[in-house]
Amino acid sequence: MAGFGLALLACVGVTLILTGLPAYVVLILAAVLGAAAAVAGGSAPLALLGTLSGRLLNLFESDLLQALPLYVLMGALLNRLTVAPALFRTLLGLLPRQPGAAVVSGLGLGALLAPMSGSVGASVLALARAAEPSLHAAGLPTPLRHATIAVASTLGVVIPPSLVLILLGDAMLSAHTFAINATGRTDRVINTQDVLRAAIVPAALFLLLSLVAGWYSARRSRSEQPGAARLACAKPSDMVLTAATVTFLVLLLGGVAAGYIFAVEGAATGAVLLMLMGVLTRQLDRKTLGPMLTECMATTGALFAPLLAATSFTLVLRLLGTDKLIERWMTALPGGEITATTAVLGAIFVAGFVLDAFEIIFVAVPILIPSLLIRVPDAVWVSTLVLLTLQASFLLPPIGYALMMTRGVLGSQVAPAAFARALLPYLAAQILVLFLTLALPRLVHVLEPANTHSRGQLTPPLGDDVEDRLRQMLPPPMPPGLPPIGAPAFPTPPGRD
């Protein structure tokens, strides 16, 4: 029956490509079909399927999932409160008046807003409203403008503490726990803060290389509108709003990434403050609040639906024994850790052509990553490579998810070859960061606390330290002359016994 589970996986991919149905619909149908086959084939008793309800209830008790709709609300508020255009104009005002300034400003806006937009598609919509008019006014060619928006929309995949990173951290915790239980290792199970901390250095490196690539690409591009650099100047109010917003985001999101603030607390604080600002500035009223909350509910539902469907589907695959089959394949794969990791990353890369980042985290990570972590113990390194691979798959011409969303939102008529040439510098930067992280695992451990081993394990105590700790746990010796434990404190007088 394990082979039937693999056939179901293949059918899910083919159905998504050919029909365009939502991923959660396809996954639920596959889960029902797989469950029926498991019961009919004797792989699982019917009563075992009743554990699904308890599994889903435990899933929704997670604090991370409670923070998810609040992060979506923060992203919607930032988009509705004219914060994004003010940020873009301020960034333009701080840079030299050259075509590259508009590209750098668009990427900077994506770095600030994309982590809270909820998905790559939502980021494309926000950047199309805030940055596309100014990119066009700068006289940049259409392929470069659309490439800038596509790259900026994927920054939320790697820049912490994005929704993608938070949900990946929860998925990696489950996968790492499974691997430790299967192998009996003494690793420290990673948490969300480990995943957020590990992504900071590679994300910063990619952002820096992208800014450099965007600046020089704009300088080399021939302007479609000579002398059309009539960009909107930043007002003093824009600068004040930008300073306040950036400070707020850095402190709040930085506190979440560093582990000083819980994700749900940070998201709730940010949403309340932004809503108060909207009410006080009269940018939010009854007419705008209702549609915005409806949009947030729809986005949250679009995130939770594939999570529930993927949880059901992965349970069915385990009942069919597909996870054990993948584990045996992973164990038998020749080569070292790099070979095994590259094979799994290749499967995730292909899945990125069909599924969004959240769907890959809900479906591919629970199926592939536990088997990989049995062989490769560095879970922090693996999680960072998964993020970088996801981002690369979204930008690969011509069917990358971010590219298709950009073309659909902007109505692009750009030829695929021209789009690919505009993306080439960004893809080169992405490949460089991915290979550096793959070849230098230490890169993701730079910001680790001192008491954590570079492989993601706690530093084991020495033998003398173990003896000292055990000795400290023993009760202190009794002073001489006191009765032993359990004896009466005072002797019994004669004749009274």
KOLZA-17302 format. One record per atom (N, C-alpha, C): residue in three letters; x, y, z. Coordinates in pm, whole numbers, plus 50000, padded with zeros to 5 digits. Layout:
N
alaXYZ
...
This chain:
497
met500804987850000
met500005000050000
met500845012750000
ala502135011350035
ala503005023150035
ala503125028949895
gly503175020049795
gly503255024849658
gly502005032249615
phe500855028149671
phe499615035349640
phe499675049649692
gly500325051749807
gly500495065349859
gly501335073949766
leu502395068049709
leu503195075649613
leu502385078949488
ala501535069549446
ala500675072249331
ala499705083649361
leu499195084149486
leu498325095149524
leu499065108549517
leu500325108749562
leu501105121049555
leu501255125749411
ala501555116349321
ala501685119949180
ala500365125049124
cys499265118649162
cys497955123149113
cys497615137049163
val498015140149287
val497755153549340
val498455164049254
gly499725161649221
gly500465171249139
gly499875172849001
val499535161648937
val498975162248801
val497615169248803
thr496795166348902
thr495465172548910
thr495555187548930
leu496495191949015
leu496665206249038
leu497085213448910
ile497935206948832
ile498425213348708
ile497325213948602
leu496575203048587
leu495625201948475
leu494285208648503
thr493875208748630
thr492535213748660
thr492525227848717
gly493575231948787
gly493565244948852
gly492695245648975
leu492265234149028
leu491455233849150
leu492285238549269
pro491635244049371
pro492385247649493
pro493075235449552
ala494225237849612
ala495015226749664
ala494275219149773
tyr493515226349856
tyr492845219349966
tyr491775209749915
val491125213149804
val490105204249748
val490755191349699
val491865192749628
val492555180949575
val493095172249688
leu493645178549791
leu494215170949902
leu493135163449980
ile491985169750001
ile490905163050071
ile490405151049990
leu490225152749860
leu489795141649776
leu490815130249781
ala492105133649775
ala493135123349781
ala493155116449917
ala492905124250025
ala492875118250159
ala491715108450173
val490555112050121
val489385103150128
val489655090450048
leu490215091949929
leu490515080149846
leu491555071249913
gly492595077449971
gly493625069550038
gly493115062650163
ala492255069450240
ala491685063350360
ala490825051450324
ala490015052750220
ala489185041550177
ala490045029750133
ala491125032450063
ala492015021550020
ala492715015150138
ala493115023250238
ala493795017650355
ala492875008550435
val491605012550451
val490655004250526
val490304991650446
ala490074993350317
ala489724981750235
ala490874971850223
gly492104976850218
gly493264968050207
gly493754962550338
gly493164966550448
gly493564961350578
gly494794968150636
ser495254979150578
ser496424986150631
ser496094993750759
ala494834997450777
ala494445005050895
ala493015001750930
pro492714999651058
pro491314997551097
pro490535010451085
leu489245008951068
leu488395020651051
leu488415029651174
ala488545023751293
ala488555031751416
ala489765041051423
leu490855037051355
leu492055045351360
leu491865058751292
leu490945059551197
leu490685072251130
leu490045082351224
gly489485077651334
gly488905086751432
gly489915095451503
thr491205091951493
thr492245100351556
thr492445113551483
leu491885114851363
leu492075127151286
leu491485139251358
ser490315137451418
ser489675148851485
ser490545154051599
gly491095144851680
gly491975149151788
gly493225155751737
arg493735150851625
arg494935156851566
arg494675171151521
leu493515173451462
leu493185186951417
leu492965196451534
leu492325191451641
leu492115199851758
leu493435203851822
asn494355194451833
asn495675197651888
asn496415207651800
leu496175206851671
leu496825215951578
leu496415230351604
phe495135232551630
phe494635246251647
phe494935251851786
glu495475243751875
glu495865248952006
glu497235255652002
ser497905255151888
ser499235261151876
ser499155276351878
asp500045282651956
asp500095297251960
asp500475303051824
leu501275295751748
leu501705300951619
leu500525302551525
leu499615292951526
leu498445294051439
leu497495304951485
gln497485307851615
gln496675318951664
gln497245332251617
ala498565332851597
ala499195345251550
ala498995347451401
leu498685337051327
leu498605338151181
leu497575348451135
pro496305347951180
pro495345358251133
pro495725372251177
leu496435373551289
leu496845386851334
leu497935392651244
tyr498845384151198
tyr499845388851102
tyr499185392950970
val498185385250928
val497465388950806
val496785402450824
leu496205404650942
leu495565417550969
leu496575428950967
met497775426751022
met498815437051017
met499165440550873
gly499315430250789
gly499635432950649
gly498535440650579
ala497285437150605
ala496165444250543
ala496115458750591
leu496375461250718
leu496355474950771
leu497475483250709
leu498655477350695
leu499765484750634
leu499445488450490
asn498735479650420
asn498365482650282
asn497265493050272
arg496325493150367
arg495185502250361
arg495485516050418
leu496495517250502
leu496755529950571
leu497735538950496
thr497895536750368
thr498805544650284
thr500215544950340
val500555534850420
val501915534050472
val502895530050362
ala502475520550277
ala503375515750173
ala503805526850076
pro502875534950022
pro503335545949934
pro504255555850005
ala503965558650133
ala504835567950207
ala506235562150225
leu506315549250255
leu507625542750266
leu508385543450135
phe507675540950026
phe508335540949896
phe508845554849861
arg508035565049882
arg508465578749850
arg509645583049937
thr509645578950062
thr510745582750151
thr512035576050108
leu511955563250074
leu513155556350026
leu513695562849900
leu512795567049811
leu513235574049690
leu513935587149724
gly513405594349824
gly514005607049861
gly515365605649925
leu515655594249986
leu516935592250052
leu518035587749956
leu517645583449836
leu518615578249740
leu518895588449631
pro520035587149563
pro520335596249450
pro519275595249342
arg519055606149272
arg518005606649170
arg518475599649043
gln518475586549050
gln518855578148938
gln517835567148921
pro517765560748802
pro516765550148781
pro516885538748883
gly518115535948928
gly518285525149023
gly517625527649156
ala517365540349187
ala516735543549316
ala515345537449325
ala514595537649214
ala513245532049217
ala513275516949239
val514235510049178
val514345495549195
val514725492149339
val515705499349393
val516135497049531
val514985499949628
ser514225510549601
ser513095513749688
ser512015502949682
gly511765497549563
gly510785486749552
gly511215474349628
leu512495470749619
leu512995459249694
leu512965461849844
gly513305474249884
gly513245477550026
gly511825477050080
leu510865481650000
leu509465480850042
leu509025466350057
gly509465458049964
gly509125443849975
gly509725437450099
ala510955441350135
ala511595435950254
ala510845439750381
leu510215451550382
leu509485456150500
leu508085450250509
leu507405449150396
leu505985445450399
leu505725430750365
ala506575424750281
ala506295411050236
ala506215400950350
pro507015402050457
pro506895392150564
pro505515391450627
met504705402050616
met503385401850681
met502235401450581
ser502515399950453
ser501445400450353
ser500635387650346
gly501145376850400
gly500395364450405
gly500775354550297
ser501155359050179
ser501555349950072
ser502245358149964
val502835351049869
val503485357849756
val502455365449674
gly501285359749655
gly500245366549578
gly499805379549642
ala499625379449775
ala499245391749845
ala500355402149837
ser501615397849840
ser502725407249828
ser502755413649690
val502465405849586
val502425411349451
val501345422149441
leu500175419649498
leu499105429549494
leu499505442449565
ala500125441249683
ala500515453249758
ala501585461149684
leu502575454149628
leu503665461149558
leu503185467049426
ala502225460549361
ala501695466049236
ala501005479349261
arg500325480649375
arg499655493349407
arg500645504049448
ala501655500249529
ala502525510249590
ala503735513849504
ala504305504149432
ala505585506449365
ala505505507349214
glu504585500349151
glu504545499949005
glu504405513848942
pro503535522948990
pro503455536248927
pro504785543848930
ser505495543049042
ser506775550249051
ser507845543548967
leu507835530348959
leu508795523548872
leu508555527348726
his507295528748691
his506975532948554
his507375547448531
ala507155556048630
ala507515570148617
ala509015572048606
ala509795562648661
ala511255563548651
ala511765559948512
gly510875555548424
gly511285552348288
gly511945538848275
leu511735529848369
leu512365516648363
leu511635507848264
pro512355499048198
pro511695489848104
pro510715480648176
thr509685476548105
thr508655468048165
thr509215455048222
pro510115447948153
pro510645435548212
pro511335437948346
leu512095448748358
leu512795451548483
leu511805455148594
arg510775462948560
arg509775466548661
arg509085454048716
his508685445248626
his507975433348671
his508905423748743
ala510165423048701
ala511135414548771
ala511365419748913
thr511405433048929
thr511595438849062
thr510435435249154
ile509215436249104
ile508045432949187
ile508025418049219
ala508385409549124
ala508395395149149
ala509415391549257
val510615397149247
val511655394049347
val511265399549484
ala510755411849487
ala510365417849615
ala509245409949682
ser508355403949603
ser507245396349662
ser507705383549728
thr508885378449692
thr509385366049752
thr510265368549873
leu510565380949905
leu511425383650020
leu510765379250150
gly509425379050153
gly508735374450272
gly508945359650300
val509475352150203
val509755337950226
val510965336250317
val511945345150307
val513215342950377
val513495353050488
ile512825364550487
ile513135374850587
ile512285372350711
pro512925369850826
pro512145367350948
pro511585380251004
pro510485379351083
pro509735367151117
pro508485365751032
ser508635361650909
ser507495360750818
ser506585349150857
leu505375349250800
leu504445338350824
leu505015325050775
val505735325450663
val506325313150609
val507325307350709
leu508165315850766
leu509155311150862
leu508515306050990
ile507495312751036
ile506835308451159
ile506195294751141
leu505475292751031
leu504845279951007
leu505875269050977
leu506965272650908
leu508015262850884
leu508665258551015
gly508845268051107
gly509425264651236
gly508585254351309
asp507265255751304
asp506385246051369
asp506465232551299
ala506515232551166
ala506605219951092
ala507955213151116
met509025220951124
met510345215151148
met510445209551289
leu509775215651385
leu509775210251521
leu509165196251522
ser508055194451453
ser507415181251447
ser508305171251373
ala508905175651262
ala509755166551185
ala511005162651263
his511595172151334
his512795169351412
his512475160051529
thr511335162151594
thr510935153351703
thr510765139051654
phe510145137451537
phe509965124151478
phe511325117651451
ala512265125151396
ala513585119651364
ala514345115651490
ile514255123651595
ile514945120451720
ile514355107851783
asn513045106751782
asn512415094651838
asn512775082251758
ala512945083851627
ala513255072351542
ala514705067851557
thr515605077151586
thr517035073851592
thr517565072351734
gly516865078051832
gly517375077551969
gly518515087251996
arg518695097051907
arg519755106951930
arg519385116052046
thr520395123452094
thr520185132652207
thr520195147152161
asp519785149652038
asp519745163451987
asp518755171852066
arg519005184752070
arg518005194052121
arg517005196852011
val515735194852037
val514715197251936
val514655212151905
ile514695215651777
ile514715229751739
ile513335235851761
asn513295248951772
asn512045256151787
asn511975267151682
thr510915274951687
thr510705285251586
thr511805295751590
gln512265299451710
gln513335309551720
gln514615304751653
asp514905291751659
asp516085286351591
asp515975288451440
val514785285851386
val514585287351242
val514665302051201
leu514055310951279
leu514115325251249
leu515555330251255
arg516275326351359
arg517645331051377
arg518565326051265
ala518345313651222
ala519205307751119
ala519035314550984
ala517835319950957
ala517565325950826
ala518085340150813
ile518505346450922
ile518845360750917
ile520045363250827
val521125355950845
val522345358650768
val522145355650620
pro521635343850578
pro521395341750434
pro520405351750375
ala519355355450451
ala518385365050398
ala519025378750380
ala519835383050476
ala520515395950464
ala521485395950346
leu522175384850326
leu523115383950214
leu522385384650081
phe521245377550070
phe520495378049945
phe519915391949920
leu519405398250024
leu518845411650007
leu519915421549962
leu521095420750021
leu522175429649981
leu522575427549836
leu522725414949796
leu523085412049657
leu521975416449561
ser520715414949603
ser519605419149517
ser519575434249500
leu519865441649606
leu519915456249594
leu521005460749498
val522165454349508
val523265457749416
val522895454049273
ala522305442049256
ala521935437649121
ala520855446649062
gly519875450649142
gly518825459349093
gly519335473149055
trp520265478649135
trp520805491949105
trp521545492048972
tyr522395482048951
tyr523185481948827
tyr522345477548707
ser521335469348729
ser520455465748618
ser519695477848568
ala519255486448661
ala518535498548620
ala519465508148547
arg520695509148590
arg521635518248523
arg521965513548381
arg521985500548360
arg522325495248229
arg521125494948135
ser519925495748191
ser518725494948107
ser518495508048033
arg518015506847915
arg517665518747837
arg516275523447876
ser516125535847903
ser514835541247948
ser513795540647838
glu512585536147875
glu511475536247780
glu510925550247762
gln511095558947863
gln510565572447858
gln511685582047893
pro512465586347797
pro513595595147827
pro513145607447904
gly513855610148012
gly513575621848093
gly512315620548177
ala511825608148193
ala510565606148265
ala510775603248411
ala511835608348467
ala512115605648609
ala511395615648698
arg510135618348668
arg509335627648749
arg508695619848864
leu509505616548960
leu509055608549072
leu508485617449181
ala507485612149250
ala506855619649358
ala507845621649472
cys507935633849519
cys508855636849628
cys508195633649762
ala509025629949857
ala508525626649990
ala508205639450066
lys507075639550130
lys506675650750214
lys507215648750355
pro507265659450434
pro507695657650574
pro506825647650649
ser505515647550621
ser504655637850688
ser505015623550649
asp505435621650521
asp505865608350479
asp507095603850556
met508025612950576
met509245609350648
met508965605850794
val508075613650856
val507725610650995
val507035597051004
leu506085594550913
leu505385581850912
leu506335570250885
thr507275572250793
thr508245561750762
thr509135558750881
ala509635569150947
ala510495566951063
ala509765559351173
ala508515563451198
ala507735556651301
ala507435542251263
thr507085539951135
thr506735526451092
thr507945517151096
val509075521851043
val510275513451041
val510735510351183
thr510725520251271
thr511105517751410
thr510175507551474
phe508885509151448
phe507895499951504
phe508115485751452
leu508315484451321
leu508485471151264
leu509775464551311
val510845472351317
val512135466551358
val512075461851503
leu511505470051591
leu511435466251731
leu510485454451752
leu509325455151689
leu508335444751710
leu508745431551645
leu509045431951516
leu509395419751446
leu510775414751488
gly511685424051518
gly512985419751569
gly512865412851704
gly511945417751789
gly511715411151917
gly511165397151900
val510285395351801
val509755381951774
val510855372851721
ala511665377951628
ala512725369751570
ala513775365851673
ala514055374951768
ala515065372251870
ala514525363951985
gly513215361851991
gly512635353852096
gly512235361452221
tyr512345374752219
tyr511955382652336
tyr510435384752343
ile509765383552228
ile508315385452221
ile507725373252153
phe506655367752211
phe505965356752146
phe505275361852020
ala505165352851921
ala504605356751792
ala503195362151806
val502365355651886
val500975359951899
val500895373351971
glu501765375752070
glu501765388552140
glu502225399852048
gly503275397451971
gly503765407651880
gly502745410951772
ala502095400651717
ala501095403151613
ala499895410651668
ala499455407051789
ala498315413851848
ala498635428451879
thr499835431051931
thr500245444851960
thr500305453151833
gly500915447551729
gly501015454751604
gly499665457651542
ala498765447851544
ala497445449951484
ala496645460651558
val496705460451691
val495965470451770
val496505484451746
leu497825486051747
leu498405499251727
leu498125504651587
leu498225496051486
leu497935500551350
leu496465504251333
met495575496651396
met494165499851386
met493845513051456
leu494485515551571
leu494295528251639
leu494795539851553
met495925537851487
met496455548251400
met495495551051284
gly494905540551229
gly493955542451121
gly492705549851164
val492225546951285
val491045553851336
val491345568551365
leu492505571151429
leu492865584851465
leu493125593451343
thr493695587651238
thr493965595251116
thr492785595151019
arg491685588751059
arg490455588050980
arg490655580850846
gln491635571950841
gln491805563650723
gln490985550850733
leu490485548050851
leu489615536450872
leu488265541350924
asp487225536850861
asp485865539550908
asp485025527050885
arg483735528150906
arg482895516450892
arg482885511050750
lys482975520050652
lys482925515650513
lys484175507850473
thr485335512050522
thr486595505350485
thr486935493850578
leu486465494550705
leu486825484150801
leu486175470850765
gly484905471150723
gly484225458750689
gly484885450950577
pro485145457250460
pro485825449950352
pro487225445150390
met487935453150471
met489275449050511
met489245436550598
leu488315436150694
leu488205424350780
leu487725412250700
thr486845414650603
thr486415403650516
thr487595398150437
glu488465407050388
glu489655402650316
glu490585394550406
cys490725399050532
cys491585391750626
cys491035377950656
met489715377050674
met489105364050699
met489265354750579
ala489125360250459
ala489285351950339
ala490725347050326
thr491685356050353
thr493095351950346
thr493425341550451
thr492915343550574
thr493165333950681
thr492545320350647
gly491325320650594
gly490705308050554
gly491475301150443
ala492035309150351
ala492835303350242
ala494115297150294
leu494575301450412
leu495765295450472
leu495415283250556
phe494305283850628
phe493935272750716
phe493385260850636
ala492705263450525
ala492105252450449
ala493155242350401
pro494255246650335
pro495255236650297
pro495955230250415
leu496035237350529
leu496645231350648
leu495825219450696
leu494505221250705
leu493635210150746
leu493665198850645
ala493625202350518
ala493645192050414
ala494965184450414
ala496075191750427
ala497385185150426
ala497585176450550
thr497065180850665
thr497165172750786
thr496415159450768
ser495245160050708
ser494485147850681
ser495225138850581
phe495775145150477
phe496455137350372
phe497715130650425
thr498505137750503
thr499735131750556
thr499435120450655
leu498325121550731
leu497935110550819
leu497615098150737
val496915099950627
val496585088550541
val497845082350482
leu498805090550441
leu500055085250387
leu500805076950490
arg500745081150616
arg501395073250721
arg500665060050743
leu499325060250734
leu498575047850746
leu498905038250632
leu499175043650516
leu499535035350400
leu500985030650405
gly501795036650493
gly503195032650503
gly504105039750405
thr503615050450343
thr504435057650244
thr505625064350310
asp505455069450433
asp506565076050500
asp507705066150527
lys507385053750560
lys508425043650583
lys509155040250453
leu508395039950342
leu509025037350213
leu510005048350178
ile509615060950198
ile510515072150171
ile511725071650263
glu511505067650389
glu512625066550484
glu513625056050438
arg513145044750387
arg514065034450338
arg514825039350216
trp514155046450127
trp514845052050011
trp515915062050054
met515585070250153
met516535080250199
met517765073550262
thr517535062750336
thr518645055650399
thr519525048950295
ala518915043650191
ala519675036550088
ala520325045849986
leu520035058549992
leu520575067949893
leu522085068849910
pro522885066449805
pro524345067149818
pro524815081549837
gly526015082849892
gly526585096049915
gly526415100550058
gly526875112650086
gly526825117950221
gly525615126850244
glu525745135750343
glu524645144450381
glu524275154150269
ile525275158950196
ile525005168450087
ile524135161949980
thr524425149349946
thr523665142449843
thr522215140549884
ala522005135950008
ala520645133750056
ala519875146850064
thr520525157250113
thr519855170150125
thr519505175749987
thr520415174349892
thr520165179449758
thr518995172149692
ala518875159149717
ala517755151649658
ala516415156649710
val516315159149842
val515065164049899
val514775178249852
leu515815186549846
leu515615200249799
leu515145200449654
gly515635190949574
gly515175190149436
gly513685187049428
ala513205178149515
ala511765175049516
ala510945187249560
ile511435194649658
ile510725206749703
ile510765217449594
phe511865218249522
phe511995227949413
phe510935225249306
val510745212649271
val509735209149171
val508335212049224
ala508095209149353
ala506775211749411
ala506445226649409
gly507475235149413
gly507255249549411
gly506625254649282
phe506675246649174
phe506035250649050
phe504515249449058
val504025241249151
val502595238349160
val501985244249287
leu502705243449399
leu502165247149528
leu502745260349577
asp501975267449660
asp502455279349728
asp503355275149844
ala504025285149905
ala504955282150014
ala504245275150129
phe503045279850166
phe502325273850277
phe501915259550245
glu501475257050123
glu501065243550085
glu502255233950087
ile503435238750048
ile504625230350053
ile504995227150198
ile504875237150285
ile505175234650427
ile504195224650486
phe502925225450447
phe501905216650503
phe501985202550444
val502435201250318
val502395188350249
val503785182050239
ala504725189250176
ala506035183250147
ala506905181550270
val506905191450360
val507785190650476
val507455178750566
pro506175176350604
pro505895164550688
pro506205151250621
ile506235150850487
ile506475138250418
ile507965135850396
leu508705146150356
leu510095144350315
leu511105147250425
ile510865157550506
ile511905162250598
ile512175152650714
pro511175145850775
pro511525136550883
pro512525125850840
ser512355120150720
ser513295110050672
ser514675116050649
leu514715128450601
leu516005134950580
leu516715137650712
leu515975141950814
leu516595145150943
leu517085132651016
ile516565121050980
ile517115108651036
ile518555106750990
arg518825111250869
arg520175109750814
arg521025122250832
val520405133750829
val521125146550843
val520665153050973
pro521485153251077
pro521005157951209
pro520865173051222
asp521445180951132
asp521415195451147
asp520085200951094
ala519075201351180
ala517745205551138
ala517695220351105
val518495228551172
val518505242951144
val519025245651003
trp520075238850966
trp520645240250831
trp519645235850726
val518975224650749
val517985219650654
val516835229550637
ser516365235250746
ser515235244550737
ser515595256850654
thr516815262050670
thr517235273750591
thr517345270250444
leu517865258550413
leu517965254250273
leu516585252550211
val515625247850289
val514255246550237
val513705260250199
leu513935270250284
leu513465283850254
leu514085289150125
leu515395287950113
leu516075293149995
leu515635285749868
thr515385272849880
thr514905265149765
thr513505269449724
leu512645271849822
leu511305276749792
leu511365289849714
gln512175298949762
gln512265311949696
gln512795310449554
ala513785301749534
ala514345299749401
ala513305293949306
ser512485284649355
ser511475278549267
ser510405288549227
phe510105298249312
phe509085308149280
phe509535317849171
leu510855318949151
leu511375328649055
leu511955322248929
leu511835309148916
leu512435302648799
leu511555304548677
pro512055310848570
pro511265312348448
pro511045298748382
pro509915297148313
pro508835306848294
pro507615304148383
ile507695293648470
ile506485289448541
ile506625291248692
gly507575299348737
gly507685302048879
gly506425308648933
tyr506055305149056
tyr504785309949112
tyr504735325149118
ala505815331549164
ala505825346149173
ala505755352549035
leu506355346348936
leu506315351948801
leu504895351348744
met504235340148764
met502865339048713
met501925348648784
met502105350448916
met501265359948988
met501525374248940
thr502785377648915
thr503115391148868
thr502515393748731
arg502635384148642
arg502085385848507
arg500565386848513
gly499935379248602
gly498485379748612
gly497975392748671
val498635397848775
val498185410148840
val498445422348753
leu499615422948690
leu499985434548611
leu499555433448465
gly498995422048427
gly498595420448287
gly499775421448193
ser500865415048232
ser502115416548157
ser502025409748021
gln502505416847919
gln502645411347785
gln504115409547749
val504975409247852
val506405408047829
val506735393947780
ala507605393047681
ala508015380047631
ala508785372547740
pro508605359247750
pro509305351647853
pro510815353347849
ala511395354447729
ala512845356047720
ala513295369347781
ala512535380147756
ala512885393147814
ala512725393047966
phe511675386448014
phe511465385248158
phe512625377748221
ala513055366848158
ala514155358848211
ala515455366748215
arg515715374848111
arg516945382948112
arg516925393148225
ala515755399048252
ala515655408648362
ala515855401848498
leu515455389248508
leu515595381948634
leu516985376048654
leu517785375548550
leu519065368448556
leu519965373148670
pro520185386248693
pro521045390248806
pro520505385748941
tyr519195386348958
tyr518615381949085
tyr518765366749102
leu518565359348994
leu518725344849002
leu520165341149034
ala521115348648976
ala522515345949007
ala522805348249155
ala522255359049211
ala522435361649355
ala521795350649438
gln520635346049396
gln519935335549470
gln520705322449469
ile521215318749352
ile521975306249341
ile523255307149424
leu523885318849424
leu525115320549503
leu524845318549651
val523785324649703
val523465323349846
val523085308949879
leu522335302449790
leu521935288649814
leu523145279349820
phe524085280949728
phe525255272349727
phe526205275449844
leu526295288049882
leu527105291349999
leu526535284850125
thr525205285350139
thr524575279250256
thr524715264050253
leu524625258250133
leu524775243750120
leu526195239250151
ala527175247050106
ala528575243150125
ala529115247150262
leu528525257450324
leu529025262450453
leu527885262150555
pro527605250750615
pro526515250050714
pro526715259650831
arg527955263250858
arg528215272250970
arg527555285850950
leu527215289150826
leu526625302150797
leu525305304250869
val524545293650892
val523255295050959
val523375294451111
his524575291551161
his524775290451306
his525525302351364
val525715312751283
val526505324251329
val525855330951449
leu524535332051449
leu523815339151554
leu523275330051664
glu523745317751668
glu523275308551771
glu523785312651909
pro523015309952014
pro523525312252150
pro524765303852177
ala525545308352272
ala526825301852301
ala526655287752354
asn525525284452417
asn525355271352479
asn524765261152384
thr524715264352254
thr524165255152157
thr525265250552065
his525335237552046
his526355231851960
his526085235251815
ser527125235451733
ser526985239351594
ser526135229651513
arg525925217751562
arg525095208251490
arg523645208551536
gly523325218251621
gly521975218951669
gly521735210651793
gln522835206551862
gln522705198351981
gln523205206252100
leu522705202752216
leu523235208552337
leu524605202752363
thr525535210752411
thr526875206052442
thr526785196252559
pro527195183652541
pro527045173852648
pro527985176952762
pro527555175152886
pro528425177652999
pro529495167053011
leu530625170653068
leu531705161253091
leu531345151853205
gly532125141153217
gly531825131153319
gly531855136853459
asp532865145253491
asp532945151153624
asp531745160053650
asp531295167353548
asp530135176153565
asp528885167953598
val528745156353536
val527585147853563
val527585143253708
glu528785139053755
glu528865134553894
glu528555145953991
asp529055157953960
asp528795169354048
asp527305172454054
arg526635172053938
arg525205175053935
arg524395164654011
leu524765151953996
leu524065141454069
leu524285142854219
arg525525146454258
arg525815148154400
arg525015159654459
gln524825170454378
gln524045181654427
gln522565178254443
met522095168354368
met520695164354378
met520405155754500
leu521465149954562
leu521255141554679
leu520975150154801
pro520225144954900
pro519965152755021
pro521245154455102
pro521395165455175
pro522615167755254
pro522715157455366
pro523945154255410
pro524115144555519
pro523555150055650
met523025140855735
met522445144755863
met523535148155963
pro523365158756042
pro524355161856146
pro524425150556248
pro525605148656311
pro525725137856410
pro524835140656530
gly524255129956586
gly523415131056704
gly521945131756674
leu521555134556549
leu520155135056515
leu519655121156477
pro518425118056513
pro517905104756479
pro517765103256329
pro517835091156278
pro517685089056134
pro516275092456088
ile516145094255954
ile514845097655897
ile513845086555924
gly512685090255973
gly511655080356005
gly511585077056152
ala512655080556231
ala512655077756375
ala512015089456447
pro511445087456568
pro510835098656641
pro511885108756682
ala511495121556680
ala512455132256711
ala512895131756856
phe512075126756950
phe512435126157090
phe512225111857140
pro513095107157228
pro512925093257275
pro511655091857354
thr511065080257347
thr509835077357421
thr510175074557568
pro509515081257662
pro509775078657804
pro509515064157839
pro510265058857942
pro510055044857981
pro508635042758028
gly508095031357995
gly506765027758039
gly505655033757957
arg505985041457855
arg504945047857775
arg504755040957641
asp505595030357617
asp505455023557490
asp504455012257509
